[in-house]
Amino acid sequence: MKILLVLFLLISKLTYSYINIYPVKFVERIDNEGAYKKFVLYNKSEDKVRYRFYFEKTNKKMDMSDWCSLSLTSLELEPLERKEIVILCKAPENVLSGRYTAKLAIKEVDVVSKDRKLQHKRYLTKLILNMVGYVGERGVAMLKSEELNLEGIKFIDINDSNLIFTRQGRTYIYNLEQKKIQNNYDGEILERVNDRYILKIKNRYELRNLDFYDKSLSYEEVLESGNIGTFIVKKDNKYGVINKDGKVLIDFKYKILEKFKGEFSIYQNFDNYKKGIIDSKGKILLNPIFDELYITKNGNWLGKKKGLYFTSNMKVLKIDRIIPNKKDILVYEKDNKYGLINLFNLKFTENIYESISQEVDTGFILENEGKYSLIKSGEFFENKIENDVDTQHDYIIKIDDDIYGLGNFKRKSLKYYNLYTGVKLEQEFKNLKKGSSEVVVGEVKDEYYFIRSSDSKIIAKTKKDNLIYINKKYILLKEKIDYKLINIQEI
């Protein structure tokens, strides 16, 4: 016990720290006059701190560290003191247009007093600030058509290093820095899930990592499980669960395994058509006795058995039917009227509405006397509904989890509305659709407008025929004879 106390006292004399800096991003144009950006460091501790600054190369062809300079290479901060450093990056003339990177290292070093003694014993920290600089339009890189032909492709995916696409039964990897096809493989990519690709080769499905070099895992079907690093797969006509390296987590013996919600999935055996609940380790939590079954990530469920609906607290619900969806809030019908069930906390509303949108999440659409209202589901269940400008529309469409289109029959138009942030765009669109988890695409005449979901900002527009591909990080457009690659977060 005395030894433990001594260790605790020794450890308690060490000072822990972390680096406070603002802003934490450098994404700038570095051509023309270059980029000049201030960063503020703040010492929140009770001790004096000292930092050293230097650039590290990124080991990439498009490295800009040699083009950048610092106003200071070191500084000291007294407790609660703030100081600035300035970074200047300027690209040489006639360099290739595109995206360049560098790393700024901010390293804490020992503070030595005038008598050459250390001020305090402390754990010294180091922060790497990843910097991005553009030659040409910020957030945009140009790809030459003579280096890359995207005619007739079926699937495409883009990460920070590669553009991956399939054509005529083969997969090609185009290196964005080297500007050339780096590799090609037999088989077509169907989908990317986390850091794995699902490929189809003839009638089989395989999992490959981003480098395409790991062992081939071949199955009859591969599905996203809902949990990072695992997959629902089909083998010998039976479903099971594996991790990304092929290790079996749940044996192949089920007729159906639905996408997991948290640790829980709904399954069916082969001996009947009833549904039960299984956890991510393969433990049966609820035997297959239900004709219908709905579950949420906290383990609450609602099931139908012998014509009656039961909740996980064994309460019987006197309702006619549940309208299925993949969310935690379910729409129910009783006596030709509709209400809501919040499966996560088992709260209910009365059935007083003529219709309710089936896809309920953070918000839902109500109909009353031929007009439609958009309501936040949290406010609805807490009886805190506020009537505002976003009620009573001719029609409303759901585009993404928090994004809706507010319709006007007379003007034949839709307006973009973010229910979570409350931002509504005054621009009228002929149509709105989900481009990816980060982008909504608005249609105006013969053009597409790209709206970033995080801040509801229109970041680009193009002729409809020019759109090739969108994912959560990039938009790829045809630009005259070349291609334009837009980084969604950096533009």
C-alpha positions in Angstrom: 0.0 0.0 0.0 2.9 2.4 0.8 4.5 1.6 -2.5 1.3 2.5 -4.4 1.0 5.8 -2.4 4.6 6.7 -3.3 4.0 6.0 -7.0 0.8 8.1 -6.9 2.7 11.0 -5.3 5.5 10.7 -8.0 3.0 10.6 -10.8 1.0 13.5 -9.4 4.0 15.8 -9.6 4.1 15.4 -13.4 2.1 18.1 -15.3 -0.2 17.0 -18.1 -0.7 19.5 -21.0 -2.2 19.8 -24.5 -1.7 22.4 -27.2 -4.4 25.0 -27.6 -4.4 26.6 -31.1 -6.9 28.3 -33.3 -7.8 27.9 -36.1 -7.0 24.2 -36.6 -7.2 24.2 -40.4 -5.1 25.5 -43.2 -6.9 25.1 -46.6 -5.9 28.0 -48.8 -5.0 29.1 -52.4 -1.2 29.4 -52.5 -0.7 30.7 -56.1 -0.7 34.3 -57.2 0.1 36.3 -54.0 0.2 33.2 -51.8 -1.6 32.5 -48.5 -1.0 34.4 -45.3 -2.7 33.0 -42.2 -2.5 33.7 -38.5 -2.7 31.1 -35.8 -3.2 31.9 -32.1 -1.7 29.8 -29.3 -3.1 30.0 -25.8 -1.6 28.7 -22.6 -4.5 27.6 -20.3 -2.1 25.9 -17.8 -0.6 27.4 -14.6 2.9 26.9 -15.9 5.0 28.6 -18.6 5.2 26.6 -21.8 7.5 26.7 -24.8 6.8 25.5 -28.3 9.0 24.9 -31.4 7.6 25.0 -34.9 8.8 23.4 -38.1 7.5 21.8 -41.3 7.5 18.1 -42.0 7.3 16.7 -45.6 4.3 14.5 -46.5 6.3 12.0 -48.6 4.0 12.8 -51.5 4.8 14.2 -54.9 2.5 17.2 -54.3 4.3 18.4 -51.2 4.4 22.2 -50.5 6.5 22.4 -47.3 9.5 24.0 -49.2 7.1 26.8 -50.3 6.0 27.8 -46.7 7.7 29.9 -44.0 7.0 30.8 -40.4 7.1 34.2 -38.6 8.5 32.4 -35.6 10.3 29.1 -35.1 9.7 29.1 -31.3 7.9 31.0 -28.6 7.2 31.0 -24.8 3.8 31.5 -23.2 3.2 32.6 -19.7 0.1 31.2 -17.9 -3.1 32.5 -19.7 -1.0 34.3 -22.3 -1.9 34.3 -26.1 0.5 34.8 -29.0 0.3 34.6 -32.7 2.4 32.8 -35.4 2.0 33.5 -39.1 2.3 31.0 -41.9 3.1 32.2 -45.4 2.8 29.7 -48.3 3.5 30.8 -51.9 3.8 28.4 -54.9 6.4 29.1 -57.6 5.2 30.2 -60.9 4.3 27.7 -63.6 3.8 24.7 -61.2 1.0 22.2 -62.0 -2.5 23.2 -60.8 -3.9 20.9 -58.1 -3.9 20.1 -54.4 -0.7 20.3 -52.4 -0.1 19.3 -48.8 2.4 19.9 -45.9 2.6 19.2 -42.2 3.2 21.8 -39.5 4.7 20.3 -36.4 4.1 22.2 -33.1 6.3 20.6 -30.5 6.4 21.4 -26.8 9.9 21.6 -25.4 11.3 21.9 -21.9 11.2 25.4 -20.3 14.6 26.1 -18.7 15.0 28.8 -16.1 17.9 31.3 -16.0 19.8 29.0 -13.7 19.5 26.2 -16.3 17.0 24.2 -14.3 13.9 22.7 -15.7 10.8 24.6 -14.6 8.6 21.5 -14.0 8.5 17.9 -15.0 5.7 17.5 -17.6 4.6 15.3 -20.4 5.6 17.1 -23.5 3.1 17.1 -26.4 3.3 17.4 -30.1 0.6 18.4 -32.6 0.7 17.9 -36.3 -1.4 20.3 -38.3 -2.2 18.9 -41.8 -2.1 21.8 -44.3 -3.7 21.9 -47.8 -2.8 24.4 -50.5 -4.3 24.8 -53.9 -2.8 26.1 -57.1 -5.8 27.1 -59.1 -9.4 27.2 -57.7 -9.5 26.4 -54.0 -11.0 22.9 -53.4 -10.6 22.1 -57.1 -8.1 19.9 -59.0 -8.1 19.5 -62.8 -7.5 16.0 -64.4 -6.4 15.9 -68.0 -8.5 13.8 -70.4 -5.4 12.5 -72.1 -4.4 11.0 -68.8 -7.8 9.6 -67.8 -10.7 8.3 -69.8 -14.0 7.9 -67.8 -16.2 7.0 -70.7 -18.4 3.9 -70.2 -17.5 3.4 -66.5 -20.0 1.7 -64.1 -18.7 2.4 -60.6 -16.4 5.1 -59.3 -14.9 5.9 -55.9 -12.5 8.6 -54.9 -10.2 9.0 -51.9 -7.3 11.4 -51.2 -4.9 9.3 -53.2 -6.8 7.4 -55.9 -9.7 7.4 -58.3 -11.1 3.9 -58.6 -13.5 2.9 -61.4 -14.8 -0.2 -63.2 -15.2 -0.8 -66.9 -15.9 -4.0 -68.9 -15.5 -6.3 -65.9 -12.3 -4.9 -64.6 -11.4 -2.4 -61.8 -8.8 0.3 -62.4 -6.9 2.4 -59.9 -5.8 5.9 -61.1 -3.2 7.6 -58.9 -4.2 11.3 -58.5 -0.6 12.4 -57.8 1.2 10.3 -60.4 -1.6 11.1 -62.9 -1.7 7.5 -64.3 -3.4 4.1 -64.0 -1.5 2.4 -61.2 -3.2 -1.0 -61.2 -6.1 -2.9 -62.6 -7.9 -6.1 -61.4 -10.3 -8.7 -62.5 -13.9 -8.0 -61.2 -16.2 -5.1 -60.7 -16.6 -3.0 -57.5 -20.2 -2.8 -56.3 -19.9 -0.8 -53.1 -17.4 0.6 -50.6 -18.1 -0.1 -46.9 -15.7 1.6 -44.5 -12.2 0.6 -45.7 -13.3 -2.4 -47.7 -14.6 -2.8 -51.3 -17.2 -5.4 -52.3 -16.3 -6.8 -55.7 -18.3 -9.1 -57.9 -16.4 -11.7 -60.0 -18.8 -13.7 -62.1 -21.4 -15.0 -59.5 -19.2 -14.6 -56.4 -18.6 -11.6 -54.1 -15.2 -10.7 -52.6 -13.9 -8.3 -49.9 -10.7 -6.3 -50.6 -9.0 -3.6 -48.7 -8.2 -0.2 -50.2 -4.9 -1.4 -51.6 -6.5 -4.5 -53.1 -3.6 -6.6 -51.8 -5.1 -8.6 -48.9 -6.4 -12.1 -49.2 -9.5 -12.6 -51.2 -12.6 -13.4 -49.2 -15.2 -15.0 -51.5 -18.9 -15.3 -50.7 -22.3 -15.6 -52.4 -23.3 -12.1 -51.0 -21.7 -9.4 -49.0 -23.8 -6.7 -47.1 -23.0 -3.9 -44.8 -23.7 -4.9 -41.2 -24.3 -1.5 -39.7 -21.3 -1.8 -37.5 -17.8 -0.6 -38.5 -15.5 -3.4 -39.5 -18.0 -6.2 -39.9 -20.1 -7.6 -42.7 -23.2 -9.7 -43.1 -22.3 -12.4 -45.7 -23.9 -15.3 -47.4 -22.2 -18.7 -47.7 -23.9 -22.0 -48.8 -27.2 -20.1 -48.9 -26.9 -19.2 -45.1 -26.1 -15.8 -43.5 -23.5 -15.1 -40.9 -21.2 -12.2 -39.8 -17.5 -11.7 -40.4 -15.0 -9.0 -39.6 -13.0 -7.2 -42.3 -10.3 -9.9 -42.1 -12.7 -12.7 -42.6 -12.9 -14.0 -39.0 -16.4 -15.5 -38.4 -18.2 -13.7 -35.6 -21.6 -15.3 -36.1 -21.9 -18.7 -37.7 -23.5 -19.2 -41.1 -26.8 -20.7 -40.2 -29.5 -18.1 -40.6 -32.1 -17.6 -43.3 -32.1 -13.8 -42.7 -29.9 -11.4 -40.8 -31.0 -7.7 -40.9 -28.6 -4.8 -40.6 -27.6 -4.3 -37.0 -28.8 -1.4 -34.8 -26.1 -1.0 -32.3 -25.5 -4.5 -30.9 -28.8 -6.0 -32.1 -30.1 -7.6 -35.3 -33.3 -9.3 -36.3 -32.9 -12.8 -37.6 -34.9 -15.7 -39.1 -34.2 -19.5 -38.9 -34.9 -21.9 -41.7 -37.5 -23.9 -39.8 -40.1 -21.1 -39.7 -40.7 -17.6 -41.0 -40.8 -16.0 -37.5 -38.4 -13.3 -36.4 -36.2 -13.0 -33.3 -33.3 -10.9 -31.9 -29.6 -11.8 -31.9 -26.6 -9.7 -30.6 -23.3 -9.0 -32.3 -21.6 -11.9 -30.6 -24.2 -14.4 -31.8 -26.2 -14.8 -28.6 -30.0 -15.3 -29.1 -31.8 -12.6 -27.0 -35.3 -13.3 -28.3 -36.5 -16.5 -29.8 -38.1 -16.4 -33.3 -41.8 -16.1 -32.4 -42.9 -12.9 -34.1 -44.5 -12.2 -37.5 -43.2 -8.6 -37.4 -40.4 -7.2 -35.3 -38.8 -3.8 -35.0 -35.8 -2.9 -32.8 -33.7 0.1 -31.8 -30.1 0.4 -30.7 -30.9 0.5 -27.0 -32.6 -2.9 -27.2 -36.2 -1.8 -27.1 -38.4 -3.7 -29.5 -42.0 -4.0 -30.8 -43.3 -7.2 -32.3 -46.5 -8.7 -33.7 -47.6 -12.2 -32.5 -51.0 -13.9 -33.2 -52.4 -10.6 -34.4 -51.4 -8.5 -31.4 -48.6 -6.0 -31.0 -46.3 -6.2 -27.9 -43.5 -3.9 -26.7 -40.4 -5.0 -24.9 -42.0 -4.1 -21.6 -44.8 -6.5 -22.5 -47.4 -3.9 -23.0 -50.1 -4.8 -25.6 -50.9 -2.1 -28.1 -54.4 -1.9 -29.5 -53.5 -0.8 -33.0 -54.3 -2.0 -36.5 -50.9 -2.0 -38.1 -47.4 -0.6 -38.1 -46.0 1.0 -41.3 -42.5 -0.3 -41.5 -39.4 1.9 -41.7 -35.7 1.7 -40.7 -35.9 4.4 -38.1 -36.6 4.4 -34.3 -39.9 6.3 -34.7 -42.7 4.2 -36.2 -46.0 5.2 -37.8 -49.0 3.3 -36.6 -52.6 3.2 -37.9 -55.8 2.8 -35.9 -59.3 3.4 -37.1 -58.0 4.9 -40.4 -56.0 7.6 -38.4 -52.3 7.8 -37.8 -50.0 8.3 -34.8 -46.4 7.8 -33.8 -44.4 5.4 -31.6 -41.0 6.4 -30.4 -39.4 3.0 -30.0 -36.3 4.4 -28.3 -38.2 5.6 -25.2 -41.6 3.9 -25.9 -43.5 7.1 -26.0 -46.8 7.4 -28.1 -48.9 10.0 -29.7 -52.6 9.9 -30.3 -53.9 8.7 -33.7 -55.5 12.0 -34.9 -53.8 12.6 -38.3 -55.0 11.9 -41.8 -51.5 10.9 -42.9 -47.9 10.9 -41.6 -44.8 10.4 -43.7 -43.5 6.9 -43.4 -39.8 7.8 -43.2 -39.7 9.4 -39.7 -36.4 10.5 -38.1 -35.5 13.9 -36.6 -38.6 15.3 -38.3 -41.8 14.1 -40.0 -44.5 15.3 -42.3 -48.1 15.7 -41.2 -51.1 16.2 -43.4 -54.2 18.1 -42.2 -57.0 19.3 -44.5 -54.8 19.0 -47.6 -51.8 21.0 -46.4 -48.5 19.6 -45.1 -46.4 20.6 -42.1 -42.8 19.7 -41.1 -42.4 19.0 -37.4 -39.4 18.1 -35.3 -40.1 14.8 -33.8 -38.5 15.7 -30.4 -40.8 18.7 -30.1 -43.8 16.6 -31.1 -43.3 14.0 -28.4 -42.5 16.7 -25.7 -45.6 18.7 -26.8 -43.3 21.7 -27.7 -44.5 22.2 -31.2 -43.9 25.8 -32.5 -45.8 27.1 -35.5 -43.4 28.9 -37.8 -42.9 29.7 -41.5 -42.3 26.0 -42.3 -45.9 24.9 -41.8 -48.7 24.5 -44.3 -47.1 23.7 -47.7 -48.6 22.2 -50.8 -46.3 19.2 -50.4 -43.1 18.3 -48.7 -40.5 15.7 -49.7 -37.7 14.2 -47.5 -34.3 14.3 -49.1 -31.9 13.2 -46.3 -32.1 12.7 -42.5 -32.5 16.5 -41.8 -33.0 17.9 -45.3 -36.4 18.5 -46.9 -37.9 20.1 -49.9 -40.9 22.5 -49.4 -43.2 22.4 -52.3 -45.3 25.0 -54.1 -47.8 23.8 -56.7 -48.4 27.2 -58.2 -44.8 28.0 -58.8 -43.9 24.3 -59.5 -40.9 24.6 -57.3 -39.1 23.3 -54.2 -37.1 25.2 -51.6 -34.3 23.6 -49.6 -34.8 23.4 -45.9 -32.4 22.0 -43.2 -34.6 21.0 -40.2 -31.7 20.6 -37.9 -30.1 24.1 -38.4 -33.3 25.9 -39.5 -31.6 27.2 -42.7 -33.9 27.7 -45.7 -32.6 28.7 -49.1 -34.6 31.2 -51.1 -33.4 29.7 -54.4 -36.2 27.8 -56.1 -35.5 24.4 -57.5 -37.3 22.2 -60.0 -36.2 19.2 -58.1 -34.0 18.3 -55.1 -32.3 15.0 -54.5 -29.6 13.4 -52.3 -26.2 13.4 -54.0 -24.3 11.8 -51.0 -24.3 12.0 -47.2 -22.7 15.5 -47.5 -24.3 17.0 -50.7 -27.8 17.7 -51.9 -28.3 18.3 -55.6 -30.8 21.0 -56.8 -32.1 21.1 -60.3 -32.6 24.5 -62.0 -33.4 24.4 -65.8 -30.5 22.5 -67.3 -28.1 23.0 -64.4 -27.3 21.2 -61.1 -26.6 23.2 -57.9 -24.5 21.4 -55.3 -25.5 22.2 -51.7 -23.2 21.2 -48.8 -25.4 19.7 -46.1 -23.2 20.8 -43.2 -23.7 24.5 -43.7 -26.4 24.6 -46.5 -24.0 26.5 -48.8 -24.2 26.2 -52.6 -20.6 25.2 -53.4 -20.7 24.7 -57.1 -23.0 24.4 -60.1 -22.7 22.7 -63.5 -24.6 21.7 -66.6 -26.5 18.4 -65.9 -24.5 16.4 -68.5 -21.3 17.3 -66.8 -21.9 15.4 -63.6 -20.0 12.2 -63.4 -19.9 11.2 -59.7 -20.5 12.4 -56.1 -19.4 10.8 -52.8 -19.2 12.3 -49.3 -15.8 13.9 -50.1 -15.7 14.7 -53.8 -17.7 15.8 -56.8 -16.3 14.8 -60.2 -17.4 16.9 -63.2 -16.7 16.9 -67.0 -15.1 20.3 -67.8 -14.9 20.9 -71.6 -12.3 18.3 -72.6 -10.9 17.7 -69.1 -12.3 16.7 -65.6 -12.8 18.9 -62.5 -12.4 17.2 -59.1 -14.0 19.2 -56.2 -13.2 18.6 -52.6 -16.5 19.2 -50.8 -15.1 20.2 -47.5 -12.2 22.4 -48.8 -13.9 24.4 -51.5 
